[in-house]
């Protein structure tokens, strides 16, 4: 069973039950052209809208999100299986994002004056135009808004092509923008097949492209954007290391590792996927981690006490199960779980591997689901080497009481983010993004605002 799309429709299937809950016909070329025309016309007006007005509209959007948090959270849970308490948290986080950029975004666009030889100059931040955003299903509201809000405060317009299995969320979000008072064309939603995405990228009205998704999708979108000479931001996969050294507070490390691995049923690009533990504490850490994982409540995602719900797509559960079986055949020790749950729902047992080596599938590949791999490191230097031994470079975590050593390791880690004594999180005050096959470009903070700006130099009275 799959719920990606048919040849003519985007299809949404409730992963808890296997029942189809949405079927959305792909739009025609004419409809796509009309959406791009609205985005282009909307840009002409939005870029000239005073930034104070853009800010107040974001404040209105935050209110709409909170007012409609219940149906939006329920839609997230129905379409991709996120436990309802986490879905509600996603909506609140989005509202806070809008408010933060409403308050802080305008200052990020302030002209920067400087003295130059023979006169004066300043750098102005000008919006590029309509931005095409190809977004994933795992955080169907947050992923969209963490890219859209900084781009919108800068004066760009946004054209969302969402994942086919969460089109219900896409349309609710479109309605929220309308209710908040955004003018026509500022936030557009298109529902198109892959060839429609290619058409949009090549269209002269699209100024730039952003994608959050797989490495394969990133390579395709990046190539098309490059061929069209358009800037792109790619936030791709990850196989993030979670380093635990001998002197770590193990109780805190275990707690963070469980959240970091199993939040959103393990379907997070920056999840703690490879738990690299120094040999002096690996046995104790493993015992505590397995027991903590065993206590997680798996079940109906609409129940408030559920922590792990179904995986979002049936085809991805099949892929995860293949990776689990491959890892076991390669010699890993199965400490917990390891198979699909029975019934109509798309559940996978919370799984823990021990004795994982750097030659195994779960070390080399991204496992996008509730599976943790524990790897033993001889010492801190070996832990660092294992952490960097990956084609990905999104985020990483270090648990140790030695602050100096932690910063030395952080200096050598090949990742976009490093978290010392805390699991990975996103916050508008700091940037987010990766290196290597985890992509390039940055979201959030002032980097997210300026990623899709023309940094224009204005010379004054040059002699």
Secondary structure, 3 states (H helix, E strand, C coil): CCCCECCCEEEEECCCCCCEEEEEECCCHHHHHHHHHHHHHHHHHHCCCCHHHHHHHHHHHHHHHHHCHHHHHHHHHHHHCCCHHHHHHHHHHHHHHHHHHHHHHHHHCCCEEEEECCEEEEEEEEECCEEEEECCCCCCCHHHHHHHHHHHHCCCEEEEECCHHHHHHHHHHHHHHHHHCCCCCCEEEECCCHHHHHHHHHCCCEEEEEEECCHHHHHHHHHHHHHCCCEEEEECCCCEEEEECCCCCHHHHHHHHHHHHHHHHHCCCCCEEEEEEECCCHHHHHHHHHHHHHCCCECCCCCCCCCECCCCCHHHHHHHHHHHHHHHHCCCEEEECCCECCCCCCCECCEEEECCCCCCHHHHCCCCCCEEEEEEECCHHHHHHHHHCCCCCCEEEEECCCHHHHHHHHHHCCCCEEEECCCCCCCCCCCECCCHHHEECCECHHHHHHCCEEEEEEEECCC
